Amino acid sequence: MTIKLDLKPEIEARLIAQATIQGVSVDRYLESLIERHLATQTEPEWKALLDQLGRSPSLAKAPPLSDEAISRESIYREREDQLL
């Protein structure tokens, strides 16, 4: 899954610095932070967070995906092209 974040420059700098200190990429550092955070969550907290996400105003503004965008062919096209 790819997620794009727009971070403040000072947060981005701190993130890069922490990843460097840990000796890992920024992606791997973020992944480990998220994994640790989620490991501490209980199921009711997860449900509440997902419910909150579902009611997010920014999510409500997102346009629905077209049938083409969620078709099997569309999802796996890049992978199939790489195999050819």
HELIX and SHEET records of a PDB file:
HELIX    1   1 PRO A    9  GLN A   22  1                                  14    
HELIX    2   2 VAL A   26  ALA A   39  1                                  14    
HELIX    3   3 GLU A   43  GLY A   54  1                                  12    
HELIX    4   4 PRO A   57  LYS A   61  1                                   5    
HELIX    5   5 ARG A   72  LEU A   83  1                                  12    
END                                                                             
